[in-house]
């Protein structure tokens, strides 16, 4: 019995690596699907992404002790991702119906982000392999493997989703107010 458990533990990373292309394709498919804008989902997404960004920045600051420029690349990645998020909101197709707001993210932007992550994964594996097998030129093999750059790409994805989630939250909230006839201070002033 312990041999079966050990075999499963050893096979899990291999299965994960083999399933990565399928996960990337599924991520693209889900990222381009038409979705209803639900208030509680938008709020939960925004809270989760803000929490993730906070944890990521703290982790990048700690990682900078071992990997030079990790925090710098991460902050630049967040900025680039934020700009992509603004572009994503502008390119999203919004459909207003009396009962709900539906949105469809732009396929090309989702493809760009998906390909960037996949390319960085492959490039990271190749650099890690080279750094592991060759002399890293006086630096650790982790730094030579391009961990800081990978963190920058990860930060770009987080920045994109943070701005995009905030935009969806704002649009859903505004649609809900308009559908209910809420006019804010205009009602009080009259």
LODRENNU-298676 format. One line per 4 residues: number of its first residue (from 1); their letters; for each residue x, y, z of C-alpha. Coordinates in pm, 1 decimal. Layout:
N
NUM	a	X:Y:Z  ...
***
This chain:
190
1	xxxx	0.0:0.0:0.0  275.4:254.4:78.1  429.0:178.6:-263.4  105.6:277.1:-437.5
5	xxxx	90.0:603.7:-241.4  454.8:675.4:-323.4  393.8:603.0:-691.4  97.1:840.8:-694.7
9	xxxx	299.7:1114.9:-525.9  579.9:1072.8:-778.9  341.7:1060.7:-1075.9  146.4:1374.0:-982.8
13	xxxx	410.5:1623.8:-1103.1  450.7:1429.7:-1427.6  73.7:1426.2:-1482.1  60.2:1797.9:-1407.5
17	xxxx	328.6:1871.7:-1668.6  154.0:1651.1:-1924.7  -182.4:1819.0:-1855.4  -43.8:2173.6:-1887.6
21	xxxx	-122.3:2212.4:-2260.8  -481.6:2103.5:-2198.0  -508.3:2347.4:-1907.0  -381.7:2631.0:-2127.5
25	xxxx	-637.2:2553.8:-2398.9  -916.2:2534.4:-2139.6  -802.1:2865.0:-1988.8  -831.5:3027.3:-2330.8
29	xxxx	-1175.4:2878.1:-2391.3  -1305.2:2990.4:-2053.1  -1140.6:3330.4:-2088.4  -1328.0:3407.3:-2410.7
33	xxxx	-1671.0:3275.6:-2313.8  -1974.9:3503.9:-2287.7  -2062.1:3555.4:-1922.1  -2344.5:3714.0:-1730.1
37	xxxx	-2235.2:3997.8:-1506.8  -2340.9:3898.9:-1156.7  -2277.0:4137.3:-871.0  -2167.2:3882.0:-613.0
41	xxxx	-1933.9:3709.4:-861.1  -1777.5:4040.2:-963.9  -1728.4:4138.9:-598.9  -1576.3:3801.6:-511.8
45	xxxx	-1344.2:3813.6:-815.1  -1228.4:4164.1:-730.3  -1162.7:4078.2:-365.1  -974.9:3760.2:-457.9
49	xxxx	-758.4:3935.3:-716.8  -675.1:4223.4:-481.0  -575.9:3969.6:-215.2  -365.0:3781.3:-472.1
53	xxxx	-188.8:4098.5:-584.1  -107.7:4186.8:-223.2  33.5:3842.6:-147.7  226.7:3845.7:-475.4
57	xxxx	389.9:4182.7:-406.7  491.2:4073.1:-54.8  631.1:3747.3:-195.7  820.2:3939.9:-466.4
61	xxxx	968.2:4171.4:-203.2  1085.9:3872.0:-0.9  1214.4:3694.3:-313.0  1430.4:3996.2:-397.3
65	xxxx	1667.9:3888.6:-119.0  1760.2:3577.3:-322.6  1671.2:3677.7:-677.8  1789.4:4021.6:-785.9
69	xxxx	1529.0:4253.2:-942.3  1231.4:4027.2:-859.8  1032.6:4312.5:-706.3  1122.1:4551.9:-987.2
73	xxxx	1012.6:4311.3:-1258.8  696.8:4234.9:-1062.7  600.1:4601.0:-1030.0  668.5:4662.7:-1399.1
77	xxxx	460.1:4354.3:-1479.2  172.3:4486.0:-1267.3  186.1:4817.0:-1453.0  192.0:4650.8:-1796.1
81	xxxx	-88.5:4417.1:-1690.1  -292.2:4712.7:-1567.6  -257.1:4879.7:-1906.0  -362.3:4555.7:-2074.5
85	xxxx	-659.8:4540.2:-1836.8  -769.6:4887.3:-1946.2  -736.3:4778.7:-2309.3  -929.4:4461.4:-2227.5
89	xxxx	-1216.7:4659.9:-2078.8  -1225.8:4885.9:-2384.7  -1227.1:4586.9:-2622.1  -1483.3:4381.0:-2427.9
93	xxxx	-1824.2:4338.1:-2588.3  -2090.7:4445.7:-2338.1  -2452.2:4341.7:-2393.5  -2722.6:4511.1:-2190.2
97	xxxx	-3051.6:4334.3:-2148.9  -3334.5:4440.6:-1919.5  -3256.2:4161.1:-1675.7  -2878.5:4130.3:-1691.2
101	xxxx	-2550.9:4253.2:-1828.7  -2346.5:4007.4:-2035.3  -1987.3:4052.4:-2142.4  -1748.3:3873.5:-2374.7
105	xxxx	-1374.5:3939.6:-2333.1  -1169.9:4010.9:-2644.4  -1030.5:3687.5:-2790.7  -705.0:3839.1:-2914.6
109	xxxx	-614.9:3991.4:-2581.3  -695.6:3669.4:-2395.1  -487.3:3481.1:-2652.4  -198.8:3724.8:-2604.3
113	xxxx	-199.5:3674.4:-2227.8  -235.8:3296.5:-2257.9  48.1:3272.7:-2510.3  268.9:3498.9:-2296.4
117	xxxx	221.3:3273.2:-1995.6  276.9:2955.9:-2199.1  586.2:3099.3:-2369.5  729.2:3213.1:-2038.5
121	xxxx	669.7:2866.9:-1890.0  851.9:2699.0:-2178.5  1132.4:2954.3:-2177.8  1163.6:2921.9:-1799.5
125	xxxx	1194.4:2543.8:-1825.1  1461.9:2579.1:-2094.7  1658.9:2837.8:-1896.5  1627.8:2634.7:-1576.9
129	xxxx	1757.7:2327.9:-1757.1  2052.7:2521.2:-1900.1  2127.5:2691.6:-1568.0  2106.5:2361.7:-1383.0
133	xxxx	2336.4:2177.2:-1621.3  2590.0:2457.0:-1683.7  2782.8:2699.6:-1470.6  2557.4:2994.0:-1383.7
137	xxxx	2841.3:3248.3:-1397.0  2868.1:3304.9:-1024.1  2497.3:3350.5:-954.5  2247.5:3101.8:-821.4
141	xxxx	2078.5:2875.9:-1072.3  1741.7:3018.2:-961.4  1844.0:3369.5:-1066.3  2003.2:3234.2:-1384.9
145	xxxx	1679.4:3051.5:-1467.7  1496.8:3382.2:-1507.6  1273.6:3368.4:-1201.5  1251.5:3749.8:-1185.7
149	xxxx	1129.2:3767.1:-1545.1  878.2:3489.0:-1480.4  749.5:3682.3:-1182.6  713.9:3984.6:-1409.4
153	xxxx	496.3:3788.8:-1651.4  291.8:3651.6:-1362.2  250.3:4004.9:-1229.7  131.3:4119.6:-1572.5
157	xxxx	-140.1:3854.8:-1563.6  -239.1:3960.8:-1211.3  -239.0:4328.2:-1311.3  -459.9:4252.3:-1610.7
161	xxxx	-710.3:4056.7:-1404.0  -710.8:4314.5:-1122.1  -802.9:4601.5:-1354.0  -1040.6:4384.4:-1555.1
165	xxxx	-1218.6:4258.3:-1240.8  -1249.5:4615.8:-1111.9  -1396.0:4726.2:-1446.1  -1645.3:4439.5:-1455.8
169	xxxx	-1744.5:4510.3:-1094.0  -1800.3:4876.4:-1176.0  -2001.4:4803.9:-1493.2  -2220.5:4540.9:-1322.0
173	xxxx	-2285.8:4772.8:-1031.4  -2373.4:5061.0:-1264.3  -2603.6:4838.8:-1472.0  -2780.9:4716.4:-1159.6
177	xxxx	-2837.1:5074.8:-1043.3  -2969.5:5181.1:-1382.8  -3199.9:4880.9:-1403.8  -3347.8:4957.2:-1062.5
181	xxxx	-3409.9:5321.3:-1150.3  -3163.8:5450.2:-891.0  -3052.5:5800.2:-988.0  -2829.0:5889.8:-696.3
185	xxxx	-2829.2:6252.4:-583.0  -3036.3:6363.6:-882.2  -3345.7:6226.7:-704.7  -3269.1:6419.2:-385.4
189	xx	-3199.3:6750.4:-561.9  -3532.0:6754.5:-746.5
***
